[in-house]
Amino acid sequence: MVHEFSIDNLNSIGQTLGVEPKKNGNVYRFEIHDAEHTRKLALEIMPDLMVEGKPTNLISVYSHNTFLQLHNCVGFISSEILNQVTFFGKTEGTTSGLIIEKEAGCSYYANVDDAILKGDFTKLPTELMMCSVALSLTDSIDFEGFTFD
């Protein structure tokens, strides 16, 4: 596991999303509401969940008609400028990302080839541009020698 969620990290996530984390056991819950657009969602972070004797980070999102999970979260990027937090996992040349917005929006991109993130997004088909731009921030983190073992 690359990233360990500290109290400072969780508070940073809460500051970006405009809510305080609520702790229940080993789960940190962020309840996000946007009255203007009548949207709401709940973000749950479960750090150090033991799976077959190995710790992993699990990120879950609950909304009115959607449930999403990002397994093996290896890191996050919290941006107050963009009013969003990007959680991501990397597996054998692909990246999956879960983006949570302060306005209670959510986007999920799964198994995006890392070559798409490293290339020139303007040369991609329009259907791939958004994921390339959205997840390109995750390509700046050094994973040299990283394994989940």
Residue pairs with C-beta under 8 A, 6 or more apart in sequence:
1 48
1 54
1 55
1 56
1 57
1 72
1 74
1 148
2 74
2 75
2 143
2 146
3 57
3 73
3 74
3 75
3 76
4 47
4 48
5 28
5 45
5 47
5 57
9 76
10 21
10 28
10 45
11 21
12 78
13 21
13 30
13 45
13 76
13 78
13 85
14 20
14 21
14 30
15 78
15 80
16 78
16 79
16 80
16 83
16 84
16 85
16 102
17 30
17 32
17 43
17 83
17 85
17 100
17 102
18 32
18 102
19 30
19 31
19 32
20 30
21 28
21 29
21 30
21 45
22 28
22 29
22 30
22 31
23 29
26 46
26 47
26 48
26 49
27 44
27 45
27 46
28 44
28 45
28 46
28 47
29 42
29 43
29 44
30 42
30 43
30 44
30 45
30 100
31 40
31 42
32 40
32 41
32 42
32 43
32 100
32 102
32 104
33 39
33 40
33 104
34 40
34 102
34 103
34 104
34 105
36 103
37 103
37 104
39 63
39 103
39 104
39 105
40 63
40 64
40 104
41 61
41 62
41 63
41 100
41 104
41 106
42 61
42 62
42 63
43 59
43 60
43 61
43 100
44 59
44 60
44 61
44 62
45 57
45 58
45 59
46 57
46 58
46 59
46 60
47 55
47 57
48 55
48 56
48 57
49 55
49 56
49 57
49 58
50 56
54 148
54 149
56 71
56 72
56 73
56 148
57 72
57 73
57 74
58 69
58 70
58 71
58 73
59 69
59 70
59 73
59 87
59 98
60 67
60 68
60 69
60 70
61 67
61 68
61 69
61 98
61 100
61 106
61 108
63 104
63 106
66 106
68 98
68 106
68 108
70 87
70 88
70 89
70 96
70 97
70 98
70 108
71 89
72 89
72 91
72 148
73 87
73 88
73 89
73 98
74 88
74 89
74 90
74 143
74 146
75 87
75 88
75 138
75 141
76 85
76 86
76 87
76 88
77 85
77 86
77 88
77 137
77 138
78 85
79 85
79 86
79 137
83 101
83 102
83 103
84 99
84 100
84 101
84 102
85 99
85 100
86 97
86 98
86 99
86 134
86 135
86 137
86 138
87 97
87 98
87 99
87 100
88 95
88 96
88 97
88 98
88 135
88 138
89 95
89 96
89 97
90 96
90 114
90 138
90 143
90 146
91 111
93 113
93 114
93 115
94 111
94 112
94 113
94 114
95 109
95 111
95 112
95 114
95 117
95 135
95 138
95 139
96 108
96 109
96 110
96 111
96 112
97 107
97 108
97 109
97 112
97 131
97 134
97 135
97 138
98 106
98 107
98 108
99 106
99 107
99 108
99 109
99 134
100 106
107 134
109 131
109 134
109 135
112 131
112 132
112 135
114 139
116 124
116 128
116 131
116 132
117 132
117 135
117 136
117 138
117 139
118 139
119 132
121 128
121 129
121 132
121 133
121 136
122 129
124 132
